[in-house]
Amino acid sequence: MSGFRRGLLTLAFAFAVTIPAAISLALAQPALMTLGTASLGGTYFVYGGALADLLSDRAGVKVTPRQTQGPNQNVILVDEKKIELGMTTTGVALQALLGSAAWTKGRKHENIRALFPMYDTPLQCVALRKSAITNFRQLDSKTVGVGPKAGTPGTYYPLIFDALGMKTMIRNGQGEEMGNQLSDGIIDAFCYAAGTPIPIFSQLDSEKDVVFCTWSDDDIATIRGRLAEFSASLIPKGTYRQQANDQKTVGLYNFAIAHKDLPDSTAYAITKTVLENNARLVKGHPAAKETIAANASRNAFLPFHPGAARYYLEKGIRLDPATQAK
């Protein structure tokens, strides 16, 4: 056999081996992925848009952000494979895994897996200065907007009011809508939870004379005693133009999630791309400064996707043993 023919046979063999492998990889990775975010006016919506752009540009997969009601709905959609990626707080994730909150209807959402940490979600309220509201306790018997019912604030503020023995009239709606209702005097205060600065809070801060408020130390201790998923958090002075002092509060960490059946290679590529392009993500929203590998340790119970866990292992990041996927 001539050298030329041997070369052709070698090339043909290599083609036969590599092409099926390439086809298999292409079939394993979705060509188009949907990322569940949240409502207009909140950080999820802005951060999610920047995240989708980054992944579409650098991870080799087209990601489209989808506006949702927030973490609760994102968990359900990912668990049921109706979207590929979602964003959630650790508090909502814990409720989902246990099937403990009313929104779960007793069902355990055990198919969700963590990919990467996003940022802390501190809770804070804003009111018009002319209302004379200066602290959270003054919201007793008032009408308070808390964002979409299925979002983190919509889930937790009713529990917080109950923990503190307060009775309020709660209104739900998009973050942007809640801001408009506060401006129009329809609600007395707008209590929210998102990575700071919250876009709608920044808008209110620039357009209206407002006051920001959180809780006393005793109230924070009561809240954390009843809702163990909360951790101590701080909103630094100057976060908003009219916030003159640091404000102690409680917060929940946010994580990106995917279904357990997402290919390991895809989960690895997404995690690596996000955590190695932090500067670009921060341009999308300042809260992304906390989107770093070291903050994977802020997850103490939600199983990490094996593809994501591989990345942390390579980087020497120690994960909580309870987060190992079963």
C-alpha positions as CSV (number, residue, x, y, z in Angstrom):
1,M,0.0,0.0,0.0
2,S,1.4,3.4,-1.0
3,G,2.1,6.1,1.6
4,F,-0.6,8.2,0.0
5,R,-3.3,5.5,0.4
6,R,-2.2,4.8,4.0
7,G,-2.5,8.6,4.7
8,L,-6.0,8.6,3.3
9,L,-7.0,5.6,5.4
10,T,-5.6,7.2,8.5
11,L,-7.4,10.4,7.8
12,A,-10.7,8.5,7.2
13,F,-10.3,6.6,10.5
14,A,-9.7,9.8,12.4
15,F,-12.7,11.4,10.8
16,A,-14.9,8.4,11.7
17,V,-13.8,8.6,15.3
18,T,-13.9,12.3,15.9
19,I,-17.1,13.3,14.1
20,P,-19.4,11.1,16.1
21,A,-17.8,12.5,19.3
22,A,-18.3,16.0,18.1
23,I,-21.9,15.3,17.2
24,S,-22.4,13.7,20.6
25,L,-21.0,16.8,22.4
26,A,-23.2,19.1,20.3
27,L,-26.3,17.1,21.1
28,A,-25.4,17.0,24.8
29,Q,-25.2,20.8,25.0
30,P,-28.4,22.8,24.5
31,A,-28.1,25.2,21.5
32,L,-30.3,27.7,23.3
33,M,-30.8,28.1,27.0
34,T,-33.3,30.2,29.0
35,L,-32.3,32.0,32.2
36,G,-35.1,32.8,34.7
37,T,-34.6,36.2,36.3
38,A,-37.3,38.3,38.1
39,S,-39.4,41.5,37.7
40,L,-38.4,44.9,36.3
41,G,-37.0,47.2,39.0
42,G,-35.0,44.5,40.8
43,T,-31.4,43.3,40.6
44,Y,-32.2,39.9,39.2
45,F,-33.6,41.5,36.0
46,V,-30.5,43.7,35.5
47,Y,-27.9,41.1,36.6
48,G,-29.6,38.4,34.6
49,G,-29.4,40.4,31.4
50,A,-25.6,40.9,31.9
51,L,-25.2,37.3,32.8
52,A,-27.0,36.1,29.7
53,D,-24.9,38.4,27.5
54,L,-21.7,37.1,29.1
55,L,-22.6,33.4,28.6
56,S,-23.8,34.0,25.1
57,D,-20.5,35.7,24.2
58,R,-18.0,33.6,26.1
59,A,-19.5,30.2,26.9
60,G,-20.4,29.0,23.4
61,V,-24.2,28.8,24.1
62,K,-26.9,31.3,23.4
63,V,-28.7,32.3,26.7
64,T,-31.9,34.3,26.7
65,P,-33.1,36.0,29.9
66,R,-36.8,35.5,30.8
67,Q,-38.7,37.7,33.2
68,T,-40.3,35.7,36.0
69,Q,-41.9,36.3,39.4
70,G,-38.5,35.5,41.0
71,P,-36.7,32.7,42.9
72,N,-39.8,30.6,43.7
73,Q,-40.9,30.4,40.1
74,N,-37.3,30.0,38.9
75,V,-37.0,26.9,41.1
76,I,-40.2,25.4,39.8
77,L,-39.3,26.1,36.2
78,V,-35.8,24.6,36.5
79,D,-37.0,21.6,38.5
80,E,-39.6,20.8,35.8
81,K,-37.0,21.4,32.9
82,K,-39.1,24.3,31.5
83,I,-36.0,26.5,31.6
84,E,-32.3,25.5,31.8
85,L,-31.0,28.1,34.2
86,G,-32.4,30.1,37.1
87,M,-31.5,32.4,40.0
88,T,-32.6,31.8,43.6
89,T,-31.8,32.8,47.2
90,T,-30.6,30.2,49.6
91,G,-33.8,30.7,51.7
92,V,-36.1,29.8,48.8
93,A,-33.8,26.9,47.8
94,L,-34.1,25.5,51.3
95,Q,-37.9,25.7,51.2
96,A,-37.9,24.0,47.8
97,L,-35.7,21.1,48.9
98,L,-37.8,20.5,52.0
99,G,-41.2,21.2,50.4
100,S,-41.8,23.3,53.6
101,A,-43.3,26.5,52.3
102,A,-46.9,27.0,51.2
103,W,-45.7,27.9,47.6
104,T,-44.2,24.4,47.2
105,K,-47.6,22.7,47.9
106,G,-45.7,20.0,49.9
107,R,-43.6,19.0,46.9
108,K,-39.9,18.6,47.3
109,H,-38.0,20.2,44.4
110,E,-35.0,17.9,44.5
111,N,-33.7,18.3,40.9
112,I,-32.1,21.7,41.3
113,R,-28.3,22.0,41.5
114,A,-26.1,25.0,42.4
115,L,-23.7,26.4,39.8
116,F,-22.1,29.6,41.2
117,P,-22.6,32.2,43.9
118,M,-24.1,35.5,42.8
119,Y,-24.3,38.1,45.7
120,D,-25.9,38.7,49.0
121,T,-29.6,39.9,49.2
122,P,-30.1,42.3,52.1
123,L,-33.6,43.4,53.0
124,Q,-34.5,47.0,53.2
125,C,-37.5,49.3,53.1
126,V,-38.1,52.7,51.6
127,A,-40.8,55.3,52.4
128,L,-41.5,58.9,51.4
129,R,-40.1,61.3,54.0
130,K,-43.4,63.1,54.2
131,S,-45.0,59.9,55.6
132,A,-43.0,60.4,58.8
133,I,-42.0,56.7,58.7
134,T,-38.5,56.3,60.0
135,N,-38.3,52.7,61.2
136,F,-39.7,49.3,60.4
137,R,-42.0,49.0,63.5
138,Q,-44.0,52.0,62.2
139,L,-45.2,49.8,59.3
140,D,-47.6,48.1,61.7
141,S,-51.2,48.6,60.3
142,K,-49.8,50.2,57.2
143,T,-50.0,49.2,53.5
144,V,-46.7,47.8,52.3
145,G,-45.6,46.7,48.9
146,V,-43.3,43.7,48.8
147,G,-42.8,42.9,45.1
148,P,-44.1,39.8,43.3
149,K,-45.7,37.2,45.5
150,A,-43.3,34.4,44.3
151,G,-40.2,36.5,44.8
152,T,-37.9,36.5,47.8
153,P,-39.4,39.7,49.4
154,G,-42.9,38.5,48.6
155,T,-42.1,35.2,50.4
156,Y,-40.3,36.5,53.4
157,Y,-41.8,39.8,54.5
158,P,-45.1,38.2,55.5
159,L,-43.1,35.8,57.6
160,I,-41.1,38.7,59.1
161,F,-44.2,40.7,59.9
162,D,-45.6,37.6,61.6
163,A,-42.4,37.0,63.5
164,L,-42.5,40.5,64.9
165,G,-46.2,40.4,65.7
166,M,-47.1,43.1,63.2
167,K,-50.3,43.3,61.1
168,T,-49.9,44.9,57.7
169,M,-51.8,45.1,54.4
170,I,-49.5,43.6,51.9
171,R,-49.5,44.5,48.2
172,N,-47.8,42.4,45.5
173,G,-46.6,43.5,42.1
174,Q,-43.6,44.1,39.9
175,G,-40.7,46.1,41.6
176,E,-41.2,49.0,39.2
177,E,-44.9,49.0,39.9
178,M,-44.3,49.1,43.6
179,G,-42.0,52.1,43.2
180,N,-44.8,53.9,41.2
181,Q,-47.4,53.1,43.9
182,L,-45.1,54.5,46.6
183,S,-44.6,57.7,44.6
184,D,-48.4,58.0,44.1
185,G,-49.1,57.4,47.8
186,I,-51.0,54.2,47.2
187,I,-48.7,52.3,49.6
188,D,-47.0,53.6,52.7
189,A,-43.7,51.8,52.2
190,F,-41.9,49.5,49.7
191,C,-40.0,46.7,51.3
192,Y,-37.7,44.7,49.0
193,A,-34.8,42.4,48.8
194,A,-32.2,42.4,46.1
195,G,-28.5,43.0,45.4
196,T,-27.6,46.6,46.1
197,P,-28.0,49.1,44.8
198,I,-31.6,48.1,43.9
199,P,-32.4,49.8,40.6
200,I,-35.9,50.9,41.6
201,F,-34.6,52.2,45.0
202,S,-31.9,54.2,43.1
203,Q,-34.6,55.7,40.9
204,L,-36.8,56.6,44.0
205,D,-33.6,58.0,45.7
206,S,-33.0,60.3,42.7
207,E,-36.5,61.4,42.1
208,K,-38.2,61.6,45.6
209,D,-37.5,62.7,49.1
210,V,-37.3,59.3,50.8
211,V,-36.2,57.5,54.0
212,F,-34.6,54.0,54.1
213,C,-35.1,51.8,57.1
214,T,-34.3,48.3,58.4
215,W,-34.5,46.8,61.9
216,S,-33.2,47.2,65.5
217,D,-30.7,44.7,66.8
218,D,-33.5,43.1,68.9
219,D,-35.7,42.7,65.8
220,I,-32.9,41.2,63.8
221,A,-32.3,38.7,66.6
222,T,-36.0,37.8,66.6
223,I,-36.1,37.4,62.8
224,R,-33.0,35.2,62.7
225,G,-34.4,33.1,65.6
226,R,-37.5,32.3,63.7
227,L,-35.9,32.1,60.2
228,A,-32.6,30.4,60.5
229,E,-31.7,30.8,56.8
230,F,-31.1,34.5,57.3
231,S,-27.6,35.8,58.0
232,A,-26.5,39.2,59.3
233,S,-26.0,41.7,56.6
234,L,-25.1,45.4,56.2
235,I,-26.1,48.1,53.7
236,P,-23.3,50.7,53.8
237,K,-24.0,54.3,54.1
238,G,-24.0,56.1,50.7
239,T,-25.5,53.1,48.9
240,Y,-28.2,55.6,48.1
241,R,-27.8,59.3,48.1
242,Q,-30.2,59.8,51.0
243,Q,-28.9,56.9,53.1
244,A,-26.6,58.7,55.5
245,N,-25.7,55.8,57.8
246,D,-24.8,52.1,57.7
247,Q,-27.9,50.0,58.1
248,K,-27.8,46.6,59.8
249,T,-30.2,44.1,58.3
250,V,-30.6,40.4,57.4
251,G,-29.8,38.8,54.1
252,L,-29.9,35.7,51.9
253,Y,-27.2,34.7,49.5
254,N,-28.1,34.1,45.8
255,F,-27.0,31.2,43.6
256,A,-27.4,30.3,40.0
257,I,-29.1,26.9,39.5
258,A,-29.6,24.3,36.8
259,H,-31.3,21.0,36.5
260,K,-29.3,18.0,37.7
261,D,-29.5,16.6,34.1
262,L,-27.6,19.5,32.6
263,P,-24.4,18.0,31.0
264,D,-21.4,18.2,33.3
265,S,-19.4,19.8,30.6
266,T,-22.0,22.6,30.1
267,A,-22.3,23.2,33.9
268,Y,-18.5,23.4,34.1
269,A,-18.2,25.8,31.2
270,I,-20.9,28.1,32.6
271,T,-19.4,28.2,36.0
272,K,-15.8,28.8,34.7
273,T,-17.0,31.5,32.3
274,V,-18.9,33.5,35.0
275,L,-16.3,33.2,37.7
276,E,-13.4,34.1,35.4
277,N,-15.0,37.2,33.9
278,N,-16.0,39.0,37.0
279,A,-15.0,42.5,35.8
280,R,-17.3,42.3,32.8
281,L,-20.3,41.1,35.0
282,V,-19.7,44.0,37.4
283,K,-20.1,46.4,34.5
284,G,-23.7,45.0,34.3
285,H,-24.4,45.5,38.0
286,P,-22.2,46.4,41.0
287,A,-23.6,43.5,43.1
288,A,-21.6,41.1,40.8
289,K,-18.5,42.1,42.7
290,E,-19.5,39.2,45.1
291,T,-19.7,36.7,42.2
292,I,-16.4,35.1,43.0
293,A,-15.4,31.4,43.6
294,A,-14.6,31.9,47.3
295,N,-18.3,32.7,48.0
296,A,-19.3,29.2,47.0
297,S,-18.8,28.5,50.7
298,R,-21.9,30.5,51.4
299,N,-23.9,27.5,50.3
300,A,-24.3,25.0,53.1
301,F,-27.0,22.6,51.9
302,L,-28.0,22.9,48.2
303,P,-26.1,20.2,46.2
304,F,-23.7,21.6,43.6
305,H,-23.9,20.3,40.1
306,P,-20.9,17.9,39.5
307,G,-19.7,20.0,36.6
308,A,-19.6,23.1,38.9
309,A,-18.0,21.1,41.7
310,R,-15.2,20.1,39.3
311,Y,-14.3,23.7,38.8
312,Y,-14.1,24.5,42.5
313,L,-12.0,21.4,43.0
314,E,-9.6,22.7,40.4
315,K,-9.4,26.0,42.1
316,G,-8.9,24.6,45.5
317,I,-12.2,25.9,46.9
318,R,-13.4,23.8,49.7
319,L,-17.2,23.1,49.5
320,D,-19.4,22.1,52.4
321,P,-19.7,18.3,52.4
322,A,-23.5,18.7,52.6
323,T,-23.5,20.2,49.1
324,Q,-22.1,17.1,47.4
325,A,-24.7,15.9,44.8
326,K,-26.2,12.5,45.6
